[in-house]
């Protein structure tokens, strides 16, 4: 099955263009491959940021109790107390 691609024209500062050109040539990649990699990386980063925000919001709604903190401290002492730091 043929993959469909959309051509996109973008403008970037000359210094960024030169840096990307050097890097892509060094790695033997096409401009399209470099831009696709960068966009995938950015999308993954955005998804991770969203998960962190969701985690933080959940924690603000329900932070751990004093009892849970004490239990975590006790477990850490048991597990790490014998480590040679």
C-alpha positions in Angstrom: 0.0 0.0 0.0 1.4 3.4 -0.9 2.0 5.9 1.9 0.5 9.3 1.2 2.7 12.3 2.0 1.9 15.9 2.1 4.5 18.5 1.0 4.9 21.4 3.4 6.8 24.6 2.9 8.3 26.1 6.1 10.6 29.0 6.8 13.4 28.7 9.3 16.3 31.1 10.2 19.5 30.7 8.1 21.6 29.6 11.1 19.2 26.8 12.0 19.0 25.7 8.4 22.8 25.5 8.2 23.1 23.6 11.4 20.4 21.1 10.3 22.1 20.7 6.9 25.4 19.8 8.6 23.8 17.4 10.9 21.7 15.6 8.3 24.6 15.2 5.9 26.7 13.8 8.8 24.0 11.3 9.5 23.2 10.6 5.8 19.5 11.5 6.2 17.2 13.5 3.9 15.6 16.7 4.9 12.3 15.0 5.0 13.6 12.3 7.3 15.1 14.9 9.7 11.9 17.0 9.8 9.8 13.8 10.4 12.1 12.7 13.2 11.9 16.2 14.8 8.1 16.3 14.5 7.7 12.8 16.0 10.1 13.8 18.9 8.0 16.9 19.5 4.7 15.0 19.5 6.2 12.4 22.0 7.4 15.2 24.2 3.9 16.9 24.1 2.3 13.6 25.1 4.7 13.2 28.0 4.1 16.8 29.2 0.3 16.0 29.1 0.8 12.9 31.2 2.9 14.8 33.8 0.2 17.5 34.0 -2.4 14.8 34.5 -0.3 13.2 37.2 0.2 16.5 39.0 -3.5 17.3 38.8 -4.3 13.9 40.3 -1.8 14.4 43.1 -3.2 17.9 43.9 -6.7 16.3 44.1 -5.4 13.5 46.3 -2.0 13.9 47.9 -0.6 11.1 50.0 -1.6 10.9 53.7 0.7 11.2 56.6 0.3 7.4 57.1 1.3 6.7 53.5 4.4 9.0 53.9 5.4 7.2 57.1 5.0 3.8 55.4 7.1 4.9 52.4 9.8 6.3 54.7 9.9 3.0 56.7 10.1 1.0 53.4 12.9 3.1 52.2 14.9 2.7 55.4 14.3 -1.1 55.2 15.3 -1.4 51.6 18.2 1.2 51.5 19.5 1.0 55.1 21.9 -1.8 54.3 23.3 -0.1 51.1 26.9 1.0 51.2 26.7 4.6 50.1 
